């Protein structure tokens, strides 16, 4: 559920706010022209030739093999072909007829230095002038980067906009859009090569950037920020903005890797680029000062996560990039990507180096070539460079991005018309007003209500909302058929005080379960949005599987009702909790709490110990009182805040978590004294075209003696048929108990690097995934029930045989190999357990599946 909610489709659907827009949309076709463009003399194909319809903005470009295709609506008579270093050429079109127009272009001798062009031959790096040139570019990267200067500062303007794309001509005539005709009045049917567009979202930001080389600092002082905002009942506007900016990150051609739609693609001027790219010298341009070399590049394997395009390299001894055009092959293993274009422009500064002047990244996402899609574009412009001027240390201190404006004051068009570096396009001008108008239309509100109920599980009634609906019905061996109903208050009731509750009833145990919490927010913000600053008191009486602490899902979720193997050892928990949570702007957070609970065994689970005569004595419950502290640091963390959980937008930065729980014996009937310390570090490691790996390492130690086993670490097991990232997928519930342990979890996603080389598989765009989970630990003698009769003995089965064990010198190990991206949303793993195979009722092999919707 987590990965589905975080997927771009669901978030983008929320952004445009009309879920029906996909239904059956197809683009009307009148005239289709296609063909191949070649050099008139050599016959070699010409990549990235510009193809335009004179008098319009309609156009496209040939691909890396010189092929092009274009669909036109209207009676256009000519098409024009232009290419740097070649004579422009026009061809006649016959309207209403699909036709093939192959083009041969001639070299413009006036623009080129004499170049010897050889016929096709086997490509190789050795003695290749194009490769020699790119090696010079790579060798001069350091002197062309911004870090070549001690200090740099500049003003930056960025604009990101989204629109529905590829809409048919009769799209707006649909009955469901009767009340939305105002959205179509500025529709530009000539945009994006003739594809109709419907603008839906826009955000603008103006910043002052301060860069310092040593110690390295890049500070963004945000001077103004403006965006189209949706009703907070339905959409987390901050999270939506963070997600869009994660998809459309800054492009720095001088970095080894460039982020595209949460994936890293190897830069064409990366240190290792000649191993994975082919390069071709296309032109020498003499009309520019200094002269430029146009260098084309394509991947050696078209399906790899690599770019294709062209670079314009300066011939002034600096070998800097003056312009760049980046795209990707249509066979690349990127989901939903229908089109991608990135253009980078540099201008020569007073210091003689080329500095970024403008970057444009446009990406179109769709489920098919002819369906409606979403087109997003991020434009960033730079001006007013100041080089090597030192500023006081106070300028560079603080978080990497700092707000320097009053958020309560909304800037309008009168400010932005003079502040923005470039004017808005015609289609973008009315987006702010249109989004505000949309939210006053009753039918739109109903659509958003249904969408929110489907995606987030809550139905809003103004001051309260009911949900989550996926917990209303579930079942388990203890409760049997279980019904639950609950809800919570919203900011419409109060921005300071929040209440949440539910009640559930099990028809087998015939017992009521319930939950109630009250929360007070100190910063007058929702208690579900960053930065949190609240105090909460709660009481819960409910069932629980010992040792289970699931993330991003309710434990009574209907889908988790289906489990394998023996699943009849449960607890009834009565939990009183008080906690204070505080998050700082630098993403350091802490949690201070106090918990008092009573555990009562359920199902066939028993709490038993030996009495003074050596007879088993049944203990009806366990009382415990605990003080809690958690410290967490997640630098540069971004997330989308849903109704239930934050969905992390994972980046390259590590996340550190430290937890400390202290058992308070004698406090509110607490029976135990101990100190439980846990540390966790997780990080995503990007490996460029080889994919990426998610690494998690965790360790824990419980100080104390004669600690009852329910208070020890019961390692997270998984007896469902879903692959769980944070659990051991072939471990049984309650199988291993420790008072000290260390673990390592590796999830390696190769992103199709191997499958792309196999002809039968590459068209399916399947991806390889590998995992390794290792756990070492143990139980000290003073906490081992077998050596201490006063301790609760480990659980046993119906025949009295033990089912819980301690880890010996041998670690617990499981691993898996899997296929991901099946139908673009399913991951299936073959999991193998390598150790402790003699334990009863264990599985050595298993098939587990997980929904994973990603790019």
C-alpha positions in Angstrom: 0.0 0.0 0.0 2.8 2.3 0.8 4.4 2.1 -2.7 1.1 2.5 -4.4 0.3 5.7 -2.5 3.6 7.2 -3.2 3.5 6.4 -6.9 3.5 9.3 -9.3 0.2 8.2 -10.8 -1.8 8.5 -7.7 -0.2 11.8 -6.6 -0.5 13.3 -10.0 -4.1 12.3 -10.2 -4.6 14.1 -7.0 -2.8 17.1 -8.4 -5.0 17.5 -11.4 -8.0 16.5 -9.3 -10.1 14.8 -12.0 -9.8 11.1 -11.8 -12.0 10.5 -14.9 -9.6 12.2 -17.3 -8.0 8.9 -18.4 -11.1 7.2 -19.4 -10.8 6.2 -23.0 -9.0 9.3 -24.1 -7.4 9.0 -27.6 -6.0 11.6 -29.8 -7.6 12.2 -33.2 -5.3 11.7 -36.1 -5.5 13.5 -39.4 -2.1 13.4 -41.0 0.9 11.4 -40.0 4.3 11.9 -41.5 7.4 9.8 -40.8 10.7 8.9 -42.3 14.5 8.8 -41.9 16.9 11.7 -42.2 20.4 11.1 -43.7 23.5 12.9 -44.8 23.1 13.4 -48.6 26.8 12.5 -49.2 27.6 9.7 -46.8 24.2 8.2 -46.2 24.7 8.3 -42.5 21.6 8.9 -40.4 21.4 12.3 -38.6 20.2 12.2 -35.0 18.2 15.0 -33.3 17.3 17.0 -36.4 14.8 19.7 -35.6 11.5 19.2 -37.5 9.1 22.2 -37.6 5.8 23.2 -39.1 6.4 26.7 -40.4 4.3 29.4 -38.8 3.5 27.3 -35.7 5.2 26.0 -32.6 4.5 22.4 -33.6 7.7 20.3 -33.9 9.7 17.3 -33.0 13.2 15.9 -33.4 14.6 12.8 -35.0 15.8 10.0 -32.7 19.3 8.6 -32.4 18.9 6.6 -35.6 17.6 9.5 -37.6 14.0 8.4 -37.6 11.1 10.7 -36.9 7.3 10.5 -36.7 4.8 13.3 -36.3 1.0 13.6 -36.2 -0.7 16.8 -37.4 -4.2 18.1 -37.1 -5.0 20.7 -39.7 -4.2 21.5 -43.3 -0.5 22.1 -43.2 1.4 22.3 -46.5 5.1 22.1 -45.6 7.5 20.7 -43.0 10.9 22.2 -42.4 14.1 20.3 -41.3 17.0 22.2 -39.7 20.3 20.9 -38.3 23.3 22.8 -37.2 26.0 22.6 -39.9 23.5 21.6 -42.6 21.4 23.5 -45.1 17.8 23.8 -44.0 15.2 22.0 -46.1 11.5 22.2 -46.7 9.2 19.4 -47.9 5.6 19.4 -49.1 2.9 17.7 -47.1 -0.3 16.2 -48.5 -2.9 16.9 -45.8 -5.1 14.0 -44.7 -2.8 11.3 -45.9 -0.3 9.2 -44.0 3.0 9.5 -45.8 6.7 8.7 -45.6 9.0 11.6 -46.2 12.7 10.5 -46.2 15.1 13.5 -46.2 18.7 13.9 -47.4 20.4 16.9 -46.0 23.5 18.6 -47.4 26.4 20.0 -45.4 26.6 23.8 -45.2 30.2 24.4 -46.1 30.1 28.0 -44.9 29.5 27.0 -41.3 31.9 24.1 -41.0 35.6 23.7 -40.7 36.8 20.9 -43.0 35.7 17.6 -41.5 36.5 14.2 -42.8 33.5 11.9 -42.4 34.0 8.3 -42.8 31.5 5.7 -43.7 30.1 3.3 -41.1 32.6 1.0 -39.4 32.8 -0.9 -36.2 32.8 1.5 -33.3 35.8 1.5 -30.9 37.3 3.9 -28.4 40.9 3.5 -29.5 42.1 6.2 -31.9 38.6 7.7 -31.9 38.8 11.5 -32.1 35.3 11.8 -30.5 36.5 9.7 -27.5 39.7 11.7 -27.3 37.5 14.9 -27.1 35.2 13.6 -24.4 38.3 12.5 -22.4 39.5 16.1 -22.5 36.1 17.3 -21.3 36.3 14.8 -18.4 39.8 15.9 -17.6 38.7 19.5 -17.4 35.6 19.0 -15.4 37.0 20.2 -12.1 38.0 23.6 -13.6 34.6 24.0 -15.2 32.5 23.2 -12.1 31.2 25.9 -9.8 33.6 24.5 -7.2 36.5 25.8 -9.2 35.8 29.1 -7.4 36.1 29.8 -3.7 32.8 31.6 -3.6 29.8 32.0 -6.0 26.5 33.6 -5.5 23.6 34.2 -7.9 19.9 34.7 -8.1 17.8 31.7 -9.1 14.3 31.5 -10.4 12.5 28.2 -10.9 9.2 27.2 -12.3 7.6 23.8 -12.3 4.3 23.2 -14.1 2.1 20.2 -14.9 -0.6 19.7 -17.5 -2.8 16.9 -18.9 -1.4 16.1 -22.3 -2.3 14.4 -25.5 -6.0 15.2 -25.2 -8.3 14.6 -28.1 -10.1 17.5 -29.9 -13.6 16.4 -28.5 -12.2 15.9 -25.0 -13.7 19.1 -23.6 -17.1 18.2 -25.0 -17.5 15.3 -22.6 -20.5 15.5 -20.4 -18.5 15.2 -17.2 -16.8 18.5 -18.1 -19.9 20.5 -18.4 -19.0 22.6 -15.3 -15.3 22.9 -16.2 -15.3 24.7 -19.5 -13.3 27.6 -18.0 -10.3 25.2 -17.9 -10.2 25.0 -21.7 -10.4 28.5 -22.8 -6.6 28.9 -23.1 -5.9 25.4 -24.3 -3.1 25.4 -26.8 -3.6 22.7 -29.5 -0.2 23.4 -31.0 1.8 22.7 -27.9 4.2 19.7 -27.6 4.1 18.7 -31.3 0.4 19.1 -31.8 -0.7 17.5 -28.5 -3.5 19.3 -26.7 -2.6 20.4 -23.2 -4.6 21.3 -20.1 -2.6 23.1 -17.4 -3.3 21.8 -13.9 -0.5 22.9 -11.5 2.3 25.5 -11.2 4.8 26.5 -8.6 7.4 29.4 -8.7 10.3 30.0 -6.4 12.8 32.9 -6.3 16.0 32.3 -4.3 19.4 33.8 -3.6 22.1 31.1 -3.7 25.4 31.3 -1.7 28.2 28.8 -2.5 31.4 28.3 -0.5 34.0 25.8 -1.4 35.7 25.3 1.9 34.1 24.2 4.1 31.6 23.1 1.5 28.3 25.0 1.8 25.5 25.7 -0.6 22.8 27.8 1.0 19.5 28.6 -0.7 17.7 31.6 0.7 14.2 31.5 -0.5 13.0 35.0 -1.2 9.5 34.2 -2.5 7.4 31.1 -3.2 4.1 30.7 -4.9 2.1 27.7 -5.9 -1.4 26.5 -6.9 -2.9 25.0 -3.7 -5.5 22.4 -3.3 -7.8 21.8 -0.3 -5.7 20.4 2.5 -8.5 18.0 3.4 -7.6 16.1 0.2 -4.0 16.8 -0.6 -0.8 17.5 1.3 0.4 20.5 -0.7 3.9 20.5 0.9 4.3 16.8 0.2 3.0 17.2 -3.4 5.5 20.0 -4.0 8.4 17.9 -2.5 7.5 15.0 -4.7 7.4 17.0 -7.9 10.7 18.5 -7.0 12.1 15.1 -6.4 11.0 14.0 -9.8 12.4 17.1 -11.5 15.7 17.6 -9.7 18.5 20.0 -10.7 20.5 18.7 -13.6 24.3 19.2 -13.3 26.0 17.8 -16.4 29.3 17.8 -14.5 28.1 15.4 -11.8 28.8 11.7 -12.5 25.1 10.9 -12.2 22.0 12.9 -13.1 18.7 12.3 -11.3 15.7 11.6 -13.6 12.4 10.6 -12.1 14.0 9.3 -8.9 16.6 7.2 -10.9 20.2 8.1 -11.5 21.4 8.1 -15.1 25.1 8.2 -15.9 26.2 11.6 -17.2 27.7 11.6 -20.7 30.7 13.3 -19.2 31.0 11.1 -16.2 34.4 9.6 -15.5 33.3 6.2 -16.7 31.1 7.5 -19.5 33.3 6.2 -22.5 32.7 2.7 -21.2 29.0 2.9 -21.6 28.5 5.6 -24.4 29.4 5.9 -28.0 30.5 9.4 -29.2 30.4 11.0 -32.6 31.8 14.3 -33.8 29.0 15.9 -35.9 30.0 19.4 -36.6 32.6 22.1 -36.0 30.7 25.4 -35.6 32.8 28.5 -36.6 30.1 31.1 -36.3 30.4 31.0 -32.5 33.3 32.5 -30.4 35.0 30.3 -29.3 34.4 27.6 -31.9 32.3 24.7 -30.8 32.4 21.0 -31.5 29.0 19.3 -31.7 29.4 15.9 -30.1 26.6 13.4 -30.4 26.4 10.4 -28.0 24.2 7.3 -27.7 24.2 4.4 -25.2 26.1 1.2 -26.3 22.9 -0.6 -25.2 19.7 1.3 -25.9 17.8 -0.2 -23.0 20.4 0.8 -20.3 19.6 3.7 -17.9 21.6 6.2 -20.0 21.0 9.4 -22.0 21.4 10.1 -25.7 21.7 13.5 -27.2 24.4 16.1 -28.1 26.9 18.4 -26.4 28.5 21.6 -27.7 32.0 21.7 -26.4 34.2 24.9 -26.4 37.5 24.9 -28.3 39.2 27.4 -26.1 41.3 25.0 -24.1 38.7 24.8 -21.3 36.7 22.1 -23.1 33.6 23.3 -21.3 30.0 22.5 -22.1 28.3 25.5 -23.7 25.0 23.8 -24.5 23.6 20.3 -24.0 20.5 18.4 -25.2 19.6 15.2 -23.3 16.9 12.7 -24.0 16.4 8.9 -23.6 15.8 6.1 -25.9 12.2 4.9 -26.1 13.5 1.4 -25.2 15.0 2.5 -21.9 13.7 0.7 -18.8 11.8 3.7 -17.3 8.2 3.2 -16.4 5.5 5.5 -17.9 8.1 7.7 -19.6 6.7 8.7 -23.0 8.9 11.6 -23.6 11.9 13.3 -22.0 13.9 16.4 -23.1 16.5 18.3 -21.1 18.2 21.4 -22.4 21.1 23.1 -20.6 22.4 26.5 -21.6 25.6 28.1 -20.3 26.9 31.7 -20.6 30.5 32.9 -20.3 31.1 34.9 -17.2 33.6 37.6 -16.3 35.9 34.9 -15.0 36.1 33.3 -18.4 34.2 30.2 -17.3 30.8 29.1 -18.5 28.1 29.3 -15.8 24.6 27.8 -16.0 22.1 30.3 -17.5 19.0 28.1 -18.0 18.0 24.5 -17.6 14.8 23.0 -18.9 13.6 19.5 -18.1 10.4 18.3 -19.6 9.0 14.8 -19.0 5.7 13.3 -20.2 4.2 10.3 -18.4 1.5 8.0 -19.8 0.2 4.5 -19.8 0.5 4.2 -23.5 1.6 6.0 -26.7 -1.9 7.2 -27.6 -3.5 7.7 -24.2 -3.8 10.9 -22.3 -0.8 11.6 -20.1 0.8 14.2 -17.8 3.4 16.6 -19.0 5.6 18.3 -16.4 8.3 20.9 -17.1 10.8 22.5 -14.7 12.6 25.6 -15.9 15.4 27.1 -13.8 17.2 30.3 -14.7 20.3 32.0 -13.2 21.5 35.6 -13.2 23.5 38.2 -11.3 26.5 36.0 -10.7 29.1 37.3 -8.2 32.3 35.4 -8.2 34.8 35.0 -5.3 33.3 37.5 -2.9 33.4 36.3 0.7 30.4 36.7 3.0 30.3 36.5 6.8 29.9 33.1 8.2 26.4 33.9 9.3 25.3 33.8 5.7 26.4 30.2 5.3 25.1 28.9 8.6 21.8 27.1 9.2 19.9 24.6 7.0 20.6 24.2 3.3 17.3 25.9 2.4 16.0 28.7 4.5 12.8 30.7 4.2 13.5 34.5 4.0 9.9 35.7 3.5 6.7 35.9 5.5 4.6 32.8 4.8 1.5 34.5 5.9 1.8 37.1 3.2 0.7 35.7 -0.2 2.6 37.3 -3.1 0.4 38.0 -6.2 1.0 38.5 -9.8 2.0 42.2 -9.3 5.1 41.0 -7.5 5.9 38.0 -9.8 5.5 39.8 -13.0 8.6 41.8 -12.2 10.4 39.2 -10.1 10.4 36.2 -12.4 13.2 36.0 -14.9 11.1 34.8 -17.8 7.4 35.4 -18.5 4.9 32.6 -17.9 3.6 30.8 -21.0 0.1 31.7 -22.1 -1.3 28.4 -20.8 0.2 28.9 -17.4 -1.2 32.4 -16.7 -4.6 31.3 -15.3 -3.6 28.2 -13.4 -3.7 29.9 -10.0 -7.2 31.2 -10.5 -8.5 28.0 -12.1 -7.3 25.8 -9.2 -9.1 28.2 -6.7 -12.3 28.1 -8.9 -12.2 24.3 -9.1 -12.5 23.9 -5.4 -15.8 25.9 -5.3 -17.5 23.4 -7.6 -19.6 20.8 -5.8 -19.0 18.0 -8.4 -15.2 18.5 -8.1 -15.5 18.2 -4.3 -17.4 15.0 -4.7 -14.8 13.6 -7.0 -12.0 14.5 -4.5 -14.0 12.9 -1.7 -14.2 9.6 -3.6 -10.6 9.8 -4.6 -9.5 10.4 -1.0 -11.6 7.6 0.3 -10.2 5.2 -2.3 -6.5 6.2 -1.8 -6.3 7.3 1.8 -9.2 5.4 3.3 -10.9 8.4 4.9 -14.2 10.1 4.2 -14.4 13.7 5.4 -17.4 15.3 7.0 -15.9 18.7 7.7 -15.0 18.7 11.4 -14.5 14.9 11.5 -13.4 12.2 9.1 -14.2 8.5 9.2 -11.8 5.7 8.5 -9.6 4.0 7.6 -12.0 1.9 5.6 -9.5 -1.0 5.0 -9.7 -1.8 8.7 -13.5 -1.9 8.9 -13.4 -5.7 8.3 -10.7 -8.3 9.1 -10.3 -11.7 10.7 -7.8 -13.6 12.8 -7.8 -16.9 14.9 -8.5 -15.1 18.2 -11.2 -12.7 17.3 -12.6 -14.5 14.3 -14.7 -12.1 12.2 -13.8 -8.6 13.3 -15.7 -5.3 12.6 -14.2 -1.9 13.4 -15.4 1.7 13.0 -13.5 4.9 13.8 -12.6 8.4 12.9 -10.9 11.6 14.0 -11.3 15.3 14.1 -9.8 17.7 11.6 -8.4 21.3 11.5 -11.9 22.6 10.8 -12.8 21.8 14.5 -9.5 23.0 15.9 -5.9 23.6 14.8 -4.8 23.0 18.4 -6.8 20.1 19.7 -7.3 16.7 17.9 -9.2 13.6 18.9 -9.1 10.1 17.4 -11.0 7.0 18.3 -12.2 3.6 17.1 -14.2 0.6 18.4 -13.9 -3.0 17.2 -15.7 -6.2 18.1 -14.6 -9.8 17.6 -17.4 -12.2 17.0 -15.3 -15.3 18.2 -13.9 -13.9 21.5 -17.0 -11.7 21.9 -14.9 -8.8 23.2 -14.9 -5.1 22.5 -11.6 -3.3 21.6 -11.3 0.4 21.5 -8.9 3.3 21.2 -9.0 7.0 22.2 -6.4 9.7 22.0 -6.3 13.5 22.5 -3.5 15.6 21.0 -2.5 19.3 21.6 -0.5 21.0 18.9 1.9 23.7 20.2 2.6 25.3 16.8 -1.0 25.7 15.7 -0.4 23.3 12.8 -1.9 19.9 12.0 -0.4 17.1 14.0 0.1 15.2 10.8 2.4 17.7 9.0 6.0 18.7 9.4 7.4 20.1 11.7 5.5 18.2 14.4 5.3 19.8 17.9 2.6 18.2 20.0 1.8 16.3 23.2 -0.6 13.3 23.1 -2.3 11.1 25.6 -4.0 7.8 24.5 -5.5 4.6 25.7 -5.8 1.4 23.6 -7.3 -2.0 24.4 -6.7 -4.3 21.4 -5.1 -7.5 20.1 -1.6 -7.8 18.9 0.8 -10.4 17.6 3.9 -10.5 19.9 6.9 -8.9 18.3 5.1 -7.3 15.4 5.6 -3.6 14.8 4.5 -2.9 11.2 5.3 0.3 9.4 3.0 2.1 6.9 0.1 -0.3 7.4 -2.6 -0.9 10.0 -2.1 -4.3 11.7 -5.8 -5.1 11.3 -5.7 -4.3 7.6 -7.9 -6.7 5.8 -5.1 -7.9 3.4 -3.0 -8.9 6.4 -5.7 -11.3 7.6 -4.3 -14.0 5.3 -1.4 -15.7 6.9 0.5 -19.0 6.5 1.3 -21.6 9.1 0.6 -21.5 12.9 -0.9 -18.1 13.9 -2.8 -18.6 17.1 -0.6 -16.9 19.7 -1.8 -13.4 20.4 -2.0 -10.8 23.1 -4.7 -8.6 24.6 -3.0 -5.3 25.2 -4.2 -2.5 27.5 -1.9 0.5 26.8 -1.8 3.9 28.4 0.6 6.3 26.7 1.7 9.9 27.1 4.3 11.3 24.6 5.8 14.6 23.5 7.0 14.9 19.9 9.1 17.7 18.5 10.7 18.1 15.0 13.2 20.8 14.1 13.6 22.4 10.7 16.9 20.7 10.2 15.0 17.3 10.4 16.4 16.4 13.8 13.5 15.2 15.9 13.0 13.7 19.4 10.2 11.9 21.2 9.8 11.6 24.9 7.2 9.3 26.3 5.7 7.3 29.2 4.0 4.0 28.6 2.1 1.7 31.0 0.6 -1.5 29.7 -0.9 -4.8 30.7 -0.4 -7.8 28.4 -2.8 -10.8 28.7 -2.1 -13.9 26.6 -4.6 -14.9 24.0 -5.2 -17.9 21.7 -3.0 -20.8 22.9 -0.3 -18.4 24.2 0.4 -18.8 27.9 2.5 -16.9 30.4 3.8 -19.7 32.6 6.6 -20.1 35.2 7.7 -22.7 37.8 6.5 -22.2 41.3 8.5 -23.1 44.4 7.6 -26.8 44.0 8.7 -27.0 40.4 5.1 -27.1 39.1 4.0 -24.9 36.2 2.0 -21.9 37.3 -0.1 -20.0 34.8 0.4 -16.2 35.1 -2.6 -14.3 33.8 -0.9 -11.1 32.8 2.2 -9.0 32.6 2.3 -5.4 33.9 5.0 -3.1 32.7 5.8 0.6 33.0 8.3 2.3 30.7 10.0 5.6 30.0 10.7 6.2 26.3 13.1 8.4 24.4 13.8 8.5 20.6 16.2 10.7 18.7 16.0 10.7 14.9 18.1 12.6 12.3 17.0 12.5 8.6 19.0 15.2 6.8 17.2 16.7 3.8 14.3 14.3 4.3 11.2 14.8 2.1 8.0 12.9 2.3 4.4 12.9 1.2 2.0 13.1 4.2 -1.0 10.8 3.7 -3.9 10.5 6.0 -2.3 7.7 8.0 1.5 7.7 7.4 4.2 9.7 5.9 5.5 8.1 2.7 9.2 8.8 2.5 10.6 10.2 -0.8 13.8 8.4 -0.5 17.0 10.2 -1.4 20.8 9.6 -1.0 21.0 10.8 2.6 21.2 8.4 5.6 18.6 8.3 8.4 19.8 7.7 12.0 17.5 6.5 14.7 18.3 6.0 18.4 15.8 4.6 20.9 16.0 4.2 24.6 13.4 2.5 26.8 13.7 2.1 30.6 11.6 -0.3 32.6 10.3 1.3 35.8 9.8 -1.3 38.4 7.3 -0.3 41.1 5.9 2.6 39.2 2.2 2.1 38.4 2.5 -1.6 39.2 5.5 -2.0 36.8 7.1 -5.4 37.4 10.4 -5.0 35.5 13.6 -3.0 35.6 15.7 -2.8 32.5 17.4 -0.5 29.9 16.7 -1.2 26.2 18.9 0.6 23.7 18.5 0.4 19.9 20.3 2.1 17.0 19.4 2.0 13.4 21.0 3.4 10.2 19.4 3.2 6.8 20.7 4.6 3.5 20.1 4.3 -0.2 23.3 3.8 -2.2 23.0 4.7 -5.9 25.1 2.7 -8.4 24.3 4.7 -11.5 23.3 2.4 -14.4 23.8 -0.6 -12.1 20.8 0.3 -10.1 20.7 1.1 -6.3 20.7 -0.7 -3.0 18.8 0.1 0.2 21.0 -0.7 3.2 19.7 -1.0 6.8 21.8 -1.9 9.8 20.4 -2.2 13.3 21.7 -3.2 16.7 20.1 -3.5 20.1 21.1 -4.4 23.7 18.9 -4.8 26.8 20.7 -4.2 30.1 19.2 -5.9 33.1 18.6 -9.4 34.5 15.7 -11.7 35.0 13.7 -9.9 32.3 10.5 -11.7 31.2 10.7 -12.9 27.5 7.8 -10.7 26.3 10.0 -7.6 27.1 13.0 -8.9 25.2 13.5 -8.4 21.5 11.1 -10.7 19.7 12.4 -10.5 16.1 10.0 -9.3 13.4 8.7 -12.3 11.5 6.4 -12.5 8.6 3.8 -15.2 8.1 1.8 -13.5 5.3 2.3 -14.1 1.6 3.5 -10.6 1.1 7.2 -9.7 0.9 7.8 -7.4 3.9 10.9 -5.2 3.8 11.4 -4.8 7.5 10.6 -8.4 8.6 12.2 -11.8 8.1 10.0 -13.4 5.5 10.6 -17.1 6.4 10.8 -16.7 10.1 7.8 -17.7 12.2 6.1 -15.6 14.8 7.8 -15.8 18.2 10.6 -18.0 16.7 13.6 -16.0 18.0 14.1 -14.0 21.2 17.2 -12.0 22.1 18.5 -9.5 24.6 21.3 -8.4 22.3 21.5 -8.5 18.5 22.8 -6.9 15.3 21.3 -7.2 11.8 21.9 -6.2 8.2 19.3 -5.9 5.5 20.3 -5.3 1.8 17.7 -4.8 -0.9 19.5 -4.5 -4.3 17.5 -3.3 -7.3 19.5 -3.7 -10.6 16.8 -1.9 -12.6 17.0 -4.3 -15.5 20.8 -4.0 -16.1 21.0 -7.8 -16.8 17.5 -8.4 -18.3 18.0 -5.6 -20.7 20.7 -7.7 -22.4 18.4 -10.7 -23.0 16.3 -10.2 -26.2 13.2 -12.1 -24.9 13.1 -10.2 -21.6 14.1 -6.6 -22.5 10.8 -5.8 -24.2 9.0 -6.8 -21.0 11.1 -4.3 -19.1 11.5 -6.6 -16.1 13.9 -5.8 -13.4 16.1 -7.9 -11.2 16.0 -7.6 -7.4 18.2 -9.3 -4.8 17.9 -9.3 -1.0 20.0 -10.4 1.9 18.9 -10.4 5.6 21.3 -11.5 8.3 20.8 -11.5 12.1 23.2 -12.4 14.9 22.4 -12.2 18.6 21.9 -14.2 21.7 20.4 -14.3 25.2 22.5 -14.0 28.3 22.1 -16.6 31.0 20.4 -14.3 33.5 17.5 -13.8 31.0 17.2 -17.3 29.8 14.0 -19.0 31.1 15.7 -22.4 30.9 18.2 -21.3 33.6 15.8 -19.2 35.7 12.6 -20.9 36.9 11.1 -17.5 38.0 11.0 -16.3 34.4 8.1 -17.0 32.0 9.1 -20.0 30.0 9.2 -19.7 26.2 6.0 -20.6 24.4 5.3 -24.2 23.4 3.0 -25.9 21.0 0.0 -28.1 21.8 2.4 -31.1 22.4 4.5 -29.1 24.8 7.4 -28.7 22.4 9.2 -25.4 22.3 8.6 -23.0 19.4 10.8 -20.1 20.6 14.6 -20.1 20.5 17.6 -18.1 21.1 20.2 -17.3 18.5 23.4 -19.3 18.9 26.8 -18.6 17.3 25.2 -19.3 13.9 23.4 -16.3 12.4 19.9 -16.4 11.0 20.2 -15.8 7.2 17.7 -15.6 4.4 18.0 -14.2 0.9 16.0 -13.9 -2.2 16.1 -13.3 -5.9 13.2 -11.7 -7.5 11.6 -10.2 -10.6 10.3 -6.7 -10.2 8.3 -4.4 -12.5 5.9 -7.2 -13.6 3.0 -5.3 -15.2 4.9 -2.3 -13.9 3.6 -2.9 -10.3 4.4 -6.3 -9.0 7.5 -7.8 -7.4 7.8 -11.6 -6.9 10.6 -13.1 -4.9 11.9 -16.6 -4.4 13.0 -16.6 -0.8 15.4 -19.1 0.7 16.2 -19.6 4.4 19.7 -20.8 5.0 20.0 -21.5 8.7 18.0 -23.0 11.6 16.3 -25.4 9.2 15.8 -27.9 12.0 13.4 -25.7 13.9 9.8 -27.1 13.7 7.3 -26.0 11.1 9.8 -23.8 9.2 9.9 -23.3 5.4 13.2 -23.4 3.6 11.7 -21.9 0.4 8.9 -19.5 -0.1 7.3 -17.3 -2.8 6.5 -13.8 -1.7 4.9 -10.9 -3.6 4.9 -7.2 -3.1 3.2 -4.3 -4.9 5.8 -1.8 -6.0 4.8 0.9 -8.4 7.8 3.0 -9.4 9.7 4.5 -12.3 
